[in-house]
Amino acid sequence: MSSDKTRTPDASPPTQRVVSVLELLAVAPQPQTSAQIADALGLSRSTVGNVLSALHARDWVHRSADLTYEIGPALLRVSDQQRRKLAGPDPLQVALEKLAREVDCGVALLQIDGPEIRFIAVAENRGRIPAGISVGTRLPLIPPAAATIIAHSETRTQQAWLAAADPVDAEQFRTLLADVPVLGAAVWGVDAHSVAALDVLADVVEHLTRDPASHALRQRVLALLGGISGAAYRPADLEQDTPVPISYLSAPVLSSTGVPLAELLIGPLRSAVTRDERDHYLTAITDAVRHLPMR
C-alpha cells in the first residue's frame, strides 16, 4: 500500500489532498505536472488528476498548454484580498484606483508570462477593464495583446509576436510597434456596435465565472473579447477635432533603463471621445506609468 503524505489522524483525507496540492503549488519554484505532484505527495496519479481537474474547473489552479499546473486566478484573487486586509493598502493598488478615479473608468496592469499575458492588478471601482478581466486572468500572447511592451522589446521578441498575427493584420501591427514610442501609448478605436458587444460579453464572462463547469467556454469568450477590441489609431488620427470611439488605451511601464516591465490599461469603452478628453486620457496614463510603485 502506498503511503499518503497528506493524511493526519483528525483530517478528512479528500480535503487534505486538495490542501496539500495547493500548498505544493504555492511553494513550487516552477509549474508542476500532475505526475510530479503525485510523486511529491505520495498519491496515486489518478487521485491527483481528479483533484487538479476539480480545482481547474473553479480556476483555483491554472493549466498551461504543456500540461503543467500552478496557482490559478481564483486563488490569487482570494489571497490578494486577504493580503490587503492584513497588510493594509497596497501602494500599487492605491495608484491604480487613483488613476481609475482620474479617468473615470476601469484600470488594469498586465505582464508577459511566457506564451501568455497575466493580469496582476485590476481597479474596477469605475468600470470593467478590460471587459471580463480579473486578477490572475491569463490570455494568449498574440497581437494585439501587450503591444506596448512588445514595442519596447528586442527585435527577436517583436518578430515572434508579429509572426503570431493573422498575416492580413501583420503590417498594421508592425506600424503600431513604431507608433507606440512616438505617442507613448496605444489608443484603440472601436465602432459603437462593438462597444455594446464588449459590454454584453463582459456580462457573459462574469456569469460564467460563477459556473464551475464553464471554464472552457469562459476562455473562449475572453478570446473573443480580445478579438473585437478594435484597431489602434495612428498619432495623426488623434489630432482631429471630431470625436472618435475609443475602447482602451495602453501604455508601457518601463524600468529606469528602458526595459519593459508591464502594460497599464484604461478602458473608457466610449463611442464618442472628444479631442480634449483624448488628451486627458493620454496625459493621465502616460503620467501614471512613470510613477507606478511596481512590486
Residue frames relative to the residue before (quaternion, step in Angstrom):
aa qw qx qy qz dx dy dz
M 1.0000 0.0000 0.0000 0.0000 0.00 0.00 0.00
S 0.4134 -0.7190 0.4979 0.2535 3.59 -0.82 0.96
S 0.4864 -0.6553 0.4929 0.3019 3.56 -1.10 0.72
D 0.2397 -0.7487 0.6025 0.1378 3.57 -1.17 0.65
K 0.2573 -0.8199 0.4968 0.1219 3.55 -0.16 1.31
T 0.6478 0.5517 -0.3190 0.4175 3.59 1.22 -0.25
R 0.6031 0.6144 -0.3592 0.3601 3.62 1.21 -0.29
T 0.0409 -0.7339 0.6760 0.0529 3.51 -1.25 0.64
P 0.6637 -0.5516 0.3105 0.3984 3.63 -1.08 0.60
D 0.7852 0.3758 -0.1830 0.4569 3.58 0.93 -0.82
A 0.6417 0.5612 -0.3164 0.4160 3.59 1.22 -0.10
S 0.5227 -0.5907 0.5103 0.3427 3.52 -1.28 0.48
P 0.4715 -0.7018 0.4454 0.2947 3.64 -0.60 1.03
P 0.6660 0.4896 -0.3459 0.4440 3.67 0.79 -0.80
T 0.6506 0.5088 -0.3177 0.4658 3.58 1.00 -0.82
Q 0.6492 0.5284 -0.3141 0.4481 3.56 0.97 -0.90
R 0.6388 0.5285 -0.3366 0.4465 3.59 1.02 -0.74
V 0.6407 0.5132 -0.3243 0.4700 3.58 0.98 -0.83
V 0.6650 0.5025 -0.3014 0.4630 3.57 0.89 -0.97
S 0.6689 0.5141 -0.3057 0.4414 3.58 0.91 -0.90
V 0.6238 0.5258 -0.3386 0.4689 3.60 1.02 -0.75
L 0.6767 0.4854 -0.2960 0.4678 3.57 0.89 -0.92
E 0.6462 0.5152 -0.3244 0.4602 3.59 0.94 -0.82
L 0.6458 0.5186 -0.3271 0.4548 3.57 0.96 -0.81
L 0.6821 0.4808 -0.2937 0.4661 3.58 0.88 -0.91
A 0.6254 0.5642 -0.3418 0.4168 3.58 1.06 -0.71
V 0.7703 0.3428 -0.1864 0.5043 3.60 1.03 -0.73
A 0.4842 0.6755 -0.4401 0.3400 3.61 1.23 -0.22
P 0.4692 -0.7030 0.4560 0.2788 3.62 -0.87 0.88
Q 0.7858 0.0836 -0.0464 0.6111 3.58 1.26 -0.35
P 0.6748 -0.4839 0.3442 0.4381 3.62 -1.20 0.35
Q 0.2668 -0.7848 0.5488 0.1081 3.55 -1.11 0.77
T 0.4304 -0.6563 0.5453 0.2944 3.56 -1.17 0.58
S 0.6597 -0.4902 0.3831 0.4216 3.56 -1.27 0.30
A 0.6494 0.5238 -0.3165 0.4513 3.57 0.99 -0.82
Q 0.6428 0.5220 -0.3216 0.4592 3.59 0.96 -0.82
I 0.6493 0.5103 -0.3128 0.4691 3.56 0.99 -0.84
A 0.6562 0.5203 -0.3105 0.4496 3.56 0.90 -0.94
D 0.6755 0.4931 -0.2971 0.4607 3.59 0.89 -0.92
A 0.6672 0.5154 -0.3054 0.4427 3.58 0.95 -0.86
L 0.7542 0.3830 -0.1993 0.4947 3.58 1.04 -0.78
G 0.4330 -0.7151 0.4531 0.3094 3.60 1.23 -0.14
L 0.4883 0.6426 -0.4330 0.4013 3.55 1.14 0.73
S 0.5723 -0.5588 0.4505 0.3966 3.55 -1.23 0.30
R 0.5774 -0.6115 0.4164 0.3453 3.55 -1.12 0.64
S 0.6218 0.5296 -0.3553 0.4546 3.60 1.06 -0.60
T 0.6256 0.5320 -0.3385 0.4594 3.60 1.03 -0.75
V 0.6792 0.4779 -0.2894 0.4760 3.57 0.87 -0.96
G 0.6140 0.5520 -0.3442 0.4470 3.57 1.04 -0.73
N 0.6609 0.5001 -0.3020 0.4711 3.57 0.98 -0.85
V 0.6393 0.5193 -0.3241 0.4653 3.59 0.98 -0.84
L 0.6835 0.4911 -0.2887 0.4564 3.57 0.86 -0.96
S 0.6255 0.5364 -0.3432 0.4509 3.59 0.99 -0.73
A 0.6668 0.4915 -0.3020 0.4718 3.57 0.95 -0.88
L 0.6713 0.4913 -0.2991 0.4673 3.60 0.94 -0.85
H 0.6426 0.5273 -0.3178 0.4561 3.57 1.03 -0.79
A 0.6312 0.5479 -0.3325 0.4368 3.59 1.02 -0.78
R 0.7359 0.3751 -0.2166 0.5204 3.58 1.16 -0.58
D 0.4840 -0.6886 0.4040 0.3582 3.59 1.34 0.18
W 0.3985 0.7047 -0.4968 0.3126 3.62 1.11 0.52
V 0.7445 0.1323 -0.1553 0.6357 3.55 1.30 -0.25
H 0.3102 -0.7245 0.5847 0.1924 3.55 -1.25 0.50
R 0.1887 -0.7725 0.5992 0.0930 3.57 -0.94 0.96
S 0.2844 -0.7744 0.5469 0.1429 3.56 -0.67 1.11
A 0.7019 -0.4748 0.3290 0.4167 3.54 -1.31 0.25
D 0.6851 0.4664 -0.2854 0.4812 3.61 1.14 -0.56
L 0.5114 -0.6901 0.3764 0.3471 3.59 1.36 0.36
T 0.4637 0.6038 -0.5003 0.4125 3.56 1.03 0.84
Y 0.3045 -0.7691 0.5458 0.1341 3.55 -1.21 0.59
E 0.0389 0.7561 -0.6533 0.0034 3.52 -1.30 0.57
I 0.7105 -0.4268 0.3178 0.4604 3.57 -1.29 0.16
G 0.3216 -0.7998 0.4881 0.1366 3.57 -0.86 1.02
P 0.7416 -0.4634 0.2677 0.4046 3.56 -1.31 0.26
A 0.6268 0.5434 -0.3654 0.4223 3.62 0.96 -0.68
L 0.6810 0.4643 -0.2891 0.4869 3.59 0.94 -0.85
L 0.6108 0.5478 -0.3500 0.4521 3.57 1.07 -0.68
R 0.6419 0.5197 -0.3281 0.4584 3.58 1.00 -0.79
V 0.6598 0.5070 -0.3070 0.4620 3.57 0.93 -0.91
S 0.6879 0.4798 -0.2910 0.4604 3.58 0.86 -0.95
D 0.6251 0.5346 -0.3373 0.4579 3.57 1.07 -0.71
Q 0.6508 0.5055 -0.3117 0.4731 3.57 0.97 -0.82
Q 0.6717 0.4879 -0.3026 0.4683 3.58 0.94 -0.84
R 0.6257 0.5416 -0.3396 0.4470 3.58 1.00 -0.80
R 0.6558 0.5103 -0.3173 0.4571 3.56 0.98 -0.85
K 0.6238 0.5394 -0.3402 0.4519 3.59 1.06 -0.71
L 0.7301 0.4467 -0.2317 0.4623 3.56 0.94 -0.95
A 0.7903 0.3505 -0.1581 0.4769 3.57 0.91 -0.93
G 0.5147 -0.6213 0.4446 0.3891 3.58 1.20 -0.21
P 0.7741 -0.3774 0.2327 0.4520 3.57 -1.29 0.02
D 0.3535 -0.7048 0.5792 0.2070 3.54 -1.03 0.88
P 0.5006 -0.6841 0.4301 0.3106 3.64 -0.67 1.02
L 0.6414 0.5171 -0.3362 0.4562 3.60 1.00 -0.73
Q 0.6688 0.4885 -0.3028 0.4716 3.58 0.90 -0.89
V 0.6174 0.5403 -0.3385 0.4608 3.58 1.04 -0.76
A 0.6595 0.5106 -0.3051 0.4597 3.58 0.98 -0.89
L 0.6592 0.5001 -0.3152 0.4648 3.59 0.97 -0.81
E 0.6700 0.4928 -0.3063 0.4630 3.58 0.94 -0.82
K 0.6007 0.5412 -0.3508 0.4723 3.58 1.13 -0.61
L 0.6511 0.4977 -0.3073 0.4836 3.59 0.98 -0.86
A 0.6285 0.5439 -0.3399 0.4401 3.59 0.96 -0.82
R 0.6554 0.4901 -0.3156 0.4803 3.59 1.00 -0.76
E 0.6564 0.5356 -0.3127 0.4295 3.56 0.99 -0.84
V 0.7724 0.3206 -0.1731 0.5202 3.60 0.95 -0.85
D 0.3383 -0.7843 0.4572 0.2476 3.57 1.36 -0.09
C 0.6693 0.4010 -0.3470 0.5204 3.57 0.86 1.01
G 0.6817 -0.4991 0.3457 0.4083 3.56 -1.29 0.16
V 0.1756 -0.7716 0.6082 0.0616 3.54 -1.26 0.61
A 0.0300 0.7954 -0.6051 0.0178 3.59 -1.08 0.69
L 0.2104 -0.7475 0.6181 0.1223 3.53 -1.28 0.50
L 0.0251 -0.8097 0.5861 -0.0157 3.58 -0.86 0.97
Q 0.1704 -0.7509 0.6277 0.1149 3.50 -1.34 0.40
I 0.4864 -0.6167 0.5235 0.3302 3.54 -1.29 0.36
D 0.0111 -0.7824 0.6218 -0.0328 3.55 -0.92 0.98
G 0.7989 -0.1963 0.0855 0.5620 3.57 0.07 1.30
P 0.8136 -0.2176 0.1701 0.5117 3.60 -0.78 -0.99
E 0.6934 0.4393 -0.2620 0.5075 3.58 1.28 0.22
I 0.3231 -0.6520 0.6152 0.3033 3.51 -1.38 0.01
R 0.1432 -0.7886 0.5950 0.0603 3.57 -1.10 0.73
F 0.3419 -0.7403 0.5463 0.1915 3.55 -0.84 1.02
I 0.1734 -0.8385 0.5143 0.0482 3.57 -0.53 1.20
A 0.7930 0.0401 -0.0360 0.6068 3.60 1.22 -0.27
V 0.0291 -0.7936 0.6073 -0.0254 3.56 -1.05 0.82
A 0.1131 -0.7492 0.6485 0.0733 3.57 -1.08 0.82
E 0.0596 -0.8513 0.5204 -0.0308 3.54 -0.33 1.29
N 0.4180 0.7452 -0.4523 0.2558 3.57 1.24 0.09
R 0.7483 0.3331 -0.2115 0.5332 3.60 1.25 -0.18
G 0.7860 -0.2353 0.1462 0.5528 3.59 1.18 0.31
R 0.6075 -0.5819 0.4093 0.3533 3.56 -1.29 0.24
I 0.0956 0.7922 -0.5981 0.0748 3.56 -1.03 0.80
P 0.4972 -0.4782 -0.6688 0.2770 1.65 -0.78 2.24
A 0.7384 -0.4204 0.2621 0.4574 3.57 -1.21 0.25
G 0.8483 0.1732 -0.1376 0.4810 3.56 -0.85 1.01
I 0.5634 0.6181 -0.3789 0.3962 3.61 1.26 0.01
S 0.0021 -0.7708 0.6370 0.0032 3.56 -1.15 0.72
V 0.7001 -0.4433 0.3268 0.4546 3.59 -1.28 0.19
G 0.7845 0.3033 -0.2466 0.4814 3.55 -0.89 0.99
T 0.4873 0.6593 -0.4446 0.3608 3.60 1.21 -0.27
R 0.1394 -0.7793 0.6081 0.0583 3.55 -1.03 0.85
L 0.0362 -0.7693 0.6377 0.0131 3.54 -1.16 0.72
P 0.6087 -0.5625 0.3958 0.3955 3.62 -1.13 0.47
L 0.4171 -0.6853 0.5393 0.2560 3.56 -1.10 0.74
I 0.3509 0.6862 -0.5595 0.3049 3.55 0.18 1.34
P 0.6271 -0.5603 0.3658 0.3987 3.60 -1.03 0.70
P 0.5884 -0.1770 -0.7862 -0.0654 1.51 -2.00 1.52
A 0.3063 0.7895 -0.4965 0.1905 3.64 1.20 0.16
A 0.8642 0.0725 -0.0851 0.4905 3.56 -1.05 0.93
A 0.1772 0.8366 -0.5054 0.1153 3.60 1.13 0.57
T 0.7013 0.4710 -0.3013 0.4422 3.61 0.89 -0.83
I 0.5842 0.5255 -0.3778 0.4898 3.60 1.19 -0.38
I 0.6675 0.5116 -0.2967 0.4523 3.56 0.87 -0.99
A 0.6196 0.5700 -0.3437 0.4160 3.60 1.03 -0.76
H 0.7419 0.3544 -0.2061 0.5306 3.60 1.17 -0.51
S 0.5251 0.6300 -0.4055 0.4037 3.57 1.27 0.28
E 0.6676 -0.4974 0.3625 0.4189 3.55 -1.29 0.19
T 0.7003 -0.5093 0.3139 0.3894 3.54 -1.24 0.56
R 0.6422 0.5359 -0.3345 0.4341 3.60 0.93 -0.84
T 0.6494 0.5082 -0.3098 0.4733 3.58 1.01 -0.81
Q 0.6421 0.5202 -0.3190 0.4641 3.58 1.00 -0.82
Q 0.6637 0.5109 -0.3094 0.4504 3.57 0.92 -0.87
A 0.6458 0.5118 -0.3206 0.4672 3.59 1.00 -0.79
W 0.6409 0.5247 -0.3112 0.4660 3.58 1.03 -0.83
L 0.6728 0.4878 -0.2900 0.4746 3.59 0.92 -0.90
A 0.6300 0.5487 -0.3337 0.4366 3.59 1.05 -0.71
A 0.6525 0.5161 -0.3097 0.4604 3.59 1.21 -0.50
A 0.5670 0.6086 -0.3800 0.4047 3.60 1.27 -0.19
D 0.5894 -0.5028 0.4792 0.4124 3.50 -1.33 0.30
P 0.5381 -0.6552 0.4104 0.3357 3.64 -0.74 0.96
V 0.6020 0.5708 -0.3570 0.4292 3.60 1.10 -0.64
D 0.7579 0.3895 -0.1931 0.4864 3.58 1.08 -0.75
A 0.4371 0.7461 -0.4397 0.2429 3.59 1.23 -0.28
E 0.6685 0.5149 -0.3197 0.4312 3.60 0.90 -0.85
Q 0.6617 0.4916 -0.3231 0.4649 3.60 0.95 -0.77
F 0.6420 0.4996 -0.3345 0.4757 3.60 1.08 -0.60
R 0.6039 0.5402 -0.3512 0.4692 3.59 1.11 -0.64
T 0.6383 0.5113 -0.3114 0.4839 3.57 1.04 -0.78
L 0.6239 0.5514 -0.3292 0.4454 3.57 1.01 -0.84
L 0.6498 0.5232 -0.3256 0.4450 3.61 0.90 -0.86
A 0.6626 0.4847 -0.3004 0.4856 3.58 1.11 -0.66
D 0.6763 0.5154 -0.2926 0.4374 3.59 1.07 -0.72
V 0.5801 0.6314 -0.3825 0.3443 3.61 1.02 -0.72
P 0.6909 0.4525 -0.3214 0.4632 3.68 0.76 -0.81
V 0.6159 0.5454 -0.3489 0.4489 3.61 1.13 -0.57
L 0.7564 0.3764 -0.1914 0.4995 3.56 0.85 -1.00
G 0.3960 -0.7132 0.4821 0.3195 3.58 1.14 -0.62
A 0.7775 0.1306 -0.0583 0.6124 3.56 1.31 -0.03
A 0.3155 -0.6783 0.6049 0.2729 3.52 -1.38 -0.17
V 0.1517 -0.7765 0.6088 0.0581 3.55 -0.99 0.92
W 0.1919 -0.8236 0.5308 0.0559 3.53 -0.57 1.21
G 0.2114 -0.7842 0.5756 0.0946 3.54 -0.83 1.05
V 0.0203 0.7827 -0.6214 0.0294 3.55 -1.15 0.61
D 0.4919 -0.6737 0.4525 0.3153 3.57 -0.98 0.74
A 0.7031 -0.4953 0.3117 0.4040 3.56 -1.26 0.47
H 0.6256 0.5437 -0.3408 0.4438 3.59 1.03 -0.78
S 0.6829 0.4844 -0.2935 0.4614 3.58 0.94 -0.85
V 0.5707 0.5693 -0.3862 0.4483 3.60 1.10 -0.60
A 0.6631 0.4904 -0.2976 0.4809 3.58 0.94 -0.89
A 0.6497 0.5205 -0.3198 0.4524 3.59 0.98 -0.84
L 0.6176 0.5459 -0.3371 0.4550 3.58 1.01 -0.79
D 0.6704 0.5052 -0.3001 0.4530 3.56 0.92 -0.89
V 0.6604 0.4986 -0.3091 0.4688 3.58 0.95 -0.85
L 0.6669 0.4989 -0.3061 0.4611 3.58 0.91 -0.89
A 0.5919 0.5592 -0.3627 0.4532 3.59 1.12 -0.60
D 0.6307 0.5200 -0.3228 0.4770 3.56 1.05 -0.79
V 0.6315 0.5334 -0.3263 0.4584 3.58 1.03 -0.81
V 0.6524 0.5160 -0.3162 0.4563 3.59 0.92 -0.91
E 0.6640 0.5036 -0.3094 0.4580 3.57 0.91 -0.90
H 0.6334 0.5154 -0.3291 0.4741 3.58 1.04 -0.72
L 0.6805 0.4942 -0.2906 0.4564 3.58 0.92 -0.91
T 0.5657 0.6064 -0.3829 0.4070 3.59 1.13 -0.59
R 0.6987 0.4687 -0.2642 0.4716 3.57 1.10 -0.69
D 0.6559 0.4806 -0.2980 0.5000 3.59 1.32 -0.11
P 0.3439 -0.7887 0.4665 0.2053 3.63 -0.27 1.19
A 0.6764 0.4985 -0.3012 0.4508 3.61 1.15 -0.43
S 0.6498 0.5815 -0.2901 0.3943 3.59 1.27 -0.13
H 0.2683 0.8109 -0.4992 0.1457 3.60 1.20 0.24
A 0.6891 0.4850 -0.2968 0.4493 3.60 0.78 -0.99
L 0.6632 0.4936 -0.3111 0.4687 3.59 0.95 -0.84
R 0.6189 0.5423 -0.3444 0.4520 3.59 1.02 -0.76
Q 0.6514 0.5093 -0.3184 0.4635 3.59 0.95 -0.83
R 0.6409 0.5184 -0.3282 0.4614 3.60 1.02 -0.74
V 0.6574 0.4952 -0.3161 0.4719 3.59 0.99 -0.80
L 0.6250 0.5306 -0.3380 0.4622 3.59 1.01 -0.75
A 0.6417 0.5101 -0.3228 0.4732 3.59 0.99 -0.80
L 0.6359 0.5217 -0.3240 0.4674 3.57 1.03 -0.76
L 0.6145 0.5484 -0.3389 0.4547 3.57 1.03 -0.77
G 0.6719 0.5060 -0.2969 0.4520 3.55 0.94 -0.89
G 0.6860 0.5142 -0.2833 0.4299 3.55 1.12 -0.61
I 0.7532 0.3628 -0.2223 0.5016 3.60 1.20 -0.29
S 0.4156 0.7357 -0.4551 0.2810 3.58 1.20 0.38
G 0.6570 -0.5836 0.2822 0.3850 3.58 1.26 0.26
A 0.4964 -0.6254 0.5137 0.3139 3.54 -1.40 -0.03
A 0.5218 -0.6528 0.4538 0.3092 3.57 -1.12 0.67
Y 0.4353 -0.6741 0.5361 0.2621 3.54 -1.12 0.77
R 0.4312 -0.6222 0.5787 0.3033 3.54 -1.27 0.51
P 0.6500 -0.5288 0.3542 0.4152 3.63 -1.10 0.52
A 0.6549 0.5204 -0.3233 0.4425 3.62 0.96 -0.80
D 0.5928 0.5839 -0.3667 0.4162 3.59 1.11 -0.65
L 0.6937 0.4935 -0.2726 0.4482 3.56 1.05 -0.76
E 0.5796 0.5886 -0.3735 0.4221 3.58 1.28 -0.13
Q 0.5342 0.6311 -0.4214 0.3725 3.61 1.17 -0.28
D 0.5100 -0.6892 0.4382 0.2699 3.56 -1.12 0.70
T 0.6074 0.5775 -0.3618 0.4083 3.60 1.17 -0.41
P 0.5684 -0.5919 0.4406 0.3640 3.61 -1.11 0.61
V 0.0995 -0.7789 0.6172 0.0496 3.57 -1.14 0.68
P 0.5119 -0.6324 0.4698 0.3425 3.62 -1.14 0.47
I 0.0463 -0.7890 0.6126 0.0080 3.58 -1.05 0.78
S 0.2532 -0.7468 0.5960 0.1516 3.56 -0.92 0.92
Y 0.8094 -0.0986 0.1176 0.5668 3.60 0.57 -1.19
L 0.1736 -0.6962 0.6707 0.1877 3.49 -1.44 0.18
S 0.0576 -0.7906 0.6090 0.0265 3.58 -1.06 0.73
A 0.0396 -0.7928 0.6081 -0.0094 3.56 -1.12 0.72
P 0.4640 -0.7003 0.4666 0.2768 3.61 -1.03 0.73
V 0.2819 -0.6923 0.6354 0.1939 3.53 -1.20 0.70
L 0.0828 -0.8352 0.5436 -0.0118 3.57 -0.46 1.23
S 0.4817 -0.6258 0.5212 0.3237 3.56 -1.20 0.56
S 0.7040 -0.4540 0.3285 0.4363 3.58 -1.28 0.10
T 0.7081 0.4158 -0.2555 0.5103 3.59 1.22 -0.40
G 0.6227 -0.5927 0.3268 0.3926 3.59 1.26 0.25
V 0.4534 0.6674 -0.4667 0.3621 3.60 1.23 0.23
P 0.4062 -0.7237 0.4956 0.2561 3.64 -0.77 0.94
L 0.1962 -0.8104 0.5483 0.0642 3.57 -0.74 1.12
A 0.7946 -0.0840 0.1337 0.5862 3.57 1.00 -0.83
E 0.3008 -0.7112 0.5924 0.2298 3.53 -1.36 -0.02
L 0.2304 -0.7614 0.5960 0.1090 3.54 -0.95 0.98
L 0.0873 -0.8029 0.5893 0.0210 3.57 -0.94 0.92
I 0.0621 -0.7363 0.6683 0.0853 3.51 -1.26 0.58
G 0.2157 -0.8296 0.5105 0.0678 3.57 -1.01 0.78
P 0.1551 -0.8118 0.5576 0.0783 3.60 0.11 1.20
L 0.0492 -0.8330 0.5451 0.0816 3.59 1.00 -0.87
R 0.4177 0.6965 -0.4610 0.3576 3.54 0.81 1.11
S 0.4378 -0.7246 0.4801 0.2299 3.56 -1.03 0.84
A 0.7895 0.1384 -0.0938 0.5905 3.64 1.22 -0.22
V 0.0570 0.7972 -0.5920 0.1040 3.58 -0.40 1.28
T 0.3771 -0.7496 0.4999 0.2145 3.59 -0.63 1.13
R 0.6714 -0.4930 0.3570 0.4228 3.55 -1.28 0.28
D 0.6424 0.5170 -0.3302 0.4593 3.61 0.94 -0.83
E 0.6604 0.4975 -0.3086 0.4703 3.58 0.99 -0.79
R 0.6247 0.5266 -0.3389 0.4664 3.58 1.04 -0.75
D 0.6451 0.5165 -0.3159 0.4661 3.56 0.96 -0.86
H 0.6379 0.5265 -0.3251 0.4584 3.56 1.03 -0.80
Y 0.6512 0.5104 -0.3165 0.4639 3.60 0.91 -0.88
L 0.6800 0.4990 -0.2940 0.4497 3.58 0.88 -0.97
T 0.6552 0.5040 -0.3144 0.4667 3.57 0.93 -0.86
A 0.6698 0.5177 -0.3039 0.4371 3.56 0.91 -0.92
I 0.7238 0.4416 -0.2712 0.4556 3.60 0.79 -0.95
T 0.6761 0.4804 -0.3122 0.4632 3.62 0.95 -0.76
D 0.6231 0.5027 -0.3455 0.4895 3.59 1.14 -0.51
A 0.6476 0.5449 -0.3235 0.4231 3.59 0.97 -0.85
V 0.6745 0.5048 -0.3234 0.4308 3.61 0.89 -0.85
R 0.6287 0.5371 -0.3429 0.4457 3.59 1.16 -0.44
H 0.7801 0.3359 -0.1633 0.5019 3.59 1.16 -0.44
L 0.3998 0.7292 -0.4831 0.2737 3.60 1.19 0.17
P 0.3329 -0.7352 0.5532 0.2064 3.62 -0.87 0.91
M 0.1631 -0.8304 0.5260 0.0843 3.58 0.25 1.27
R 0.5076 -0.6558 0.4751 0.2940 3.54 -1.08 0.84
